[in-house]
Amino acid sequence: MFKVSRLSCLTIGLLILLAACVQPVAPAAQPQTDANVEANTLVVSLSSEPTNLNPIYGDIYEGNWKIFNGLFKYDKDLHLLPDLAAELPEFSADGKTVTVKLRTDVKFHDNSSLTADDVAFTYNAILDPKAASPLSSQYDSLKEVKAIDPSTAILNLKIERGITVKEETTPCHRA
């Protein structure tokens, strides 16, 4: 049988009593925030840390898709809407080319503008075998993406209408 000495009990009791008597420290003053910012802030809890924050490496399914925007998004009724794109995509007559016009008011965290080069970089990085993106199999029908001007990207497809709405919602990276 385990024996506890009086001194041990007394020490533990005093520690508990001292802990109960300590006045809690007030948290550091938080800067005032705009109520509108707080109203438009989403706090997400994940069960674990993402392995990285690069959606090219597949963590979009582990939660970081919530912090990146794609070319398109869904509304509450699952209708496709432009997000980084200025409008819905336009398919060529043969269905093998998709033209995406970008919004011109989108900035990255460093205040650089989103360009079609960024869109091309993102999709082509997913397609690059050296990148070994786990998303590449979802883009089997995508041949390549080209920037034809700063606000227009062309997605060249291997087969007619070979890309789905899901692929077009992939977050974009800066080139």
C-alpha positions in Angstrom: 0.0 0.0 0.0 1.2 3.5 -0.9 1.7 5.8 2.1 1.5 9.5 1.9 3.3 11.5 4.6 1.7 14.4 6.5 4.2 16.8 5.1 3.3 15.8 1.5 -0.4 16.3 2.2 0.3 19.7 3.9 2.4 20.8 0.9 -0.2 19.8 -1.6 -2.9 21.5 0.4 -0.9 24.7 0.7 -0.3 24.7 -3.1 -4.0 24.3 -3.8 -4.8 27.1 -1.3 -2.3 29.4 -2.8 -3.5 28.7 -6.3 -7.0 29.5 -5.3 -5.9 32.8 -3.7 -3.9 34.1 -6.7 -5.7 36.9 -8.5 -6.0 36.1 -12.2 -3.9 38.3 -14.5 -6.0 40.4 -16.8 -5.5 39.6 -20.5 -3.5 42.1 -22.5 -5.6 44.9 -23.9 -6.7 43.9 -27.4 -6.7 46.6 -30.1 -10.1 47.9 -31.1 -11.3 46.2 -34.2 -13.8 47.4 -36.7 -17.1 45.6 -35.9 -17.6 44.9 -39.6 -14.3 43.0 -39.7 -15.4 40.9 -36.7 -18.8 40.3 -38.3 -17.0 39.0 -41.5 -14.4 36.8 -39.7 -14.6 33.1 -39.8 -12.8 31.1 -37.2 -12.2 27.5 -38.1 -11.2 24.7 -35.8 -9.2 21.8 -37.3 -8.6 18.5 -35.7 -4.8 18.8 -36.4 -2.3 21.1 -38.0 -2.3 21.0 -41.8 0.9 19.5 -43.1 1.4 22.7 -45.2 -0.6 25.6 -46.5 0.1 25.0 -50.2 -3.1 23.8 -51.8 -1.1 22.4 -54.7 -0.1 19.7 -52.3 -3.6 18.7 -51.5 -4.3 20.3 -48.1 -7.4 21.9 -49.5 -9.2 18.9 -48.1 -7.6 19.5 -44.7 -8.9 23.0 -44.3 -6.7 25.5 -46.1 -9.3 25.8 -48.9 -11.0 28.0 -46.4 -8.2 30.5 -46.5 -7.6 30.6 -50.3 -9.9 31.7 -53.1 -10.4 29.8 -56.3 -11.5 31.2 -59.7 -15.1 30.3 -58.8 -17.1 29.5 -55.8 -20.5 28.2 -54.9 -23.4 30.1 -53.3 -25.6 28.7 -50.6 -27.7 26.9 -53.3 -24.6 25.5 -55.0 -24.8 27.8 -58.0 -21.4 28.6 -59.5 -20.3 32.2 -59.1 -17.1 34.0 -60.0 -14.7 34.5 -57.2 -11.2 35.5 -58.5 -12.8 35.3 -62.0 -14.7 38.4 -63.2 -17.4 36.2 -64.8 -18.3 32.6 -65.5 -16.0 30.8 -67.9 -16.5 30.8 -71.6 -16.0 27.5 -73.5 -14.9 27.5 -77.2 -17.1 26.0 -79.8 -15.1 22.7 -79.8 -15.3 22.6 -76.0 -11.5 22.2 -75.7 -10.6 25.8 -74.6 -11.9 27.6 -71.5 -11.4 31.3 -71.3 -11.4 32.8 -67.8 -11.4 36.6 -67.3 -10.0 37.7 -63.9 -11.1 40.4 -61.6 -8.7 43.3 -61.6 -9.2 44.3 -58.0 -7.7 41.2 -56.4 -4.5 41.6 -54.3 -2.2 39.2 -52.6 -1.1 39.7 -49.0 1.9 41.7 -50.3 -0.3 44.0 -52.3 0.7 42.6 -55.6 -2.1 42.1 -58.1 -3.5 38.7 -59.1 -2.6 38.1 -62.8 -3.3 35.3 -65.4 0.3 34.3 -64.9 -0.5 33.4 -61.3 -3.5 31.3 -62.5 -1.3 29.6 -65.1 1.4 28.9 -62.5 -1.0 27.3 -60.1 -2.6 24.9 -62.6 0.6 24.1 -64.4 2.3 23.4 -61.1 -0.4 20.9 -60.3 0.1 19.3 -63.7 4.0 19.2 -63.4 5.1 15.6 -62.6 8.1 17.0 -60.7 5.7 18.8 -58.2 4.0 15.4 -57.5 0.8 17.2 -56.5 -1.8 14.7 -55.2 -4.4 16.8 -57.1 -2.9 16.1 -60.5 -5.1 13.0 -61.1 -8.1 15.4 -60.9 -6.7 17.3 -63.9 -6.1 14.4 -66.3 -8.1 16.3 -69.0 -6.3 19.6 -68.6 -3.4 20.0 -71.1 -2.0 23.3 -70.0 -3.0 26.8 -68.8 -1.7 30.0 -70.5 -1.9 33.7 -69.7 -2.9 35.6 -72.8 -2.9 39.0 -71.1 -2.7 40.0 -67.4 -6.4 39.4 -66.8 -7.2 36.5 -69.1 -6.2 32.8 -68.7 -6.8 30.1 -71.2 -7.3 26.5 -70.1 -6.5 24.1 -72.9 -8.2 20.7 -72.5 -7.4 17.3 -73.9 -11.0 16.4 -74.4 -14.2 18.4 -75.0 -15.5 20.0 -71.8 -13.0 17.9 -70.0 -12.9 20.1 -66.8 -15.6 20.2 -64.2 -16.7 23.0 -61.9 -14.8 21.4 -59.0 -11.5 21.8 -60.7 -12.2 25.4 -61.5 -12.6 26.2 -57.8 -9.0 25.3 -57.0 -7.2 28.1 -55.1 -4.6 30.2 -57.0 -1.0 30.9 -56.0 1.2 33.8 -56.9 3.7 32.9 -59.7 
